[in-house]
Amino acid sequence: MNLILFGPPAAGKGTQAKRLVETRNMVQLSTGDMLRAAIASGSELGKRVEGVMQRGELVTDEIVIALIEDRLPEAEAAGGAIFDGFPRTVAQARALDTMLRGRGGGIDLVLRLKVDDEALTRRIAGRFAESGRPDDNPDSFRVRLDAYNAQTAPLIPYYLAAGKLVEIDGMGSVDTVAAAIDGALAGL
């Protein structure tokens, strides 16, 4: 089973993906985690993306798609992937569809976590105060949120037309959101 967790930064995608990894033994493919790991490694890729992420901009499709493609065999061996933070654009969605079809698979369900932008801004300010993660500072977060709204929102009609989109109220408690996700997955 291949799932996409879709929603703006700080919507709770990572929290819900980790729960699905624990309960369903799937592999979480978080582009944010992969990019932060590349930065921490000091690799050439990490150096290239560090400045982009600190400014709150989106990393190029080429880099993100290559990261995902490298991890697909691991996800296939586990029985499925949870795509977290990917795809972000229609071009990335098409590239993912092509990659998965070439491997005999596809996306089974897209779970869209619907949240309030102002509540997210407050959430990220608190997270930044606790963790100090550079890409969580309130200024770069606003850039990321604006980029999401402009570039990623077109994925809604793309996946709606494919009959794969399920909307989940992401403003509830972690357990309430988890129960809604489990309900959506029960329908597969």
Disulfide bonds with the S-S distance in Angstrom:
none
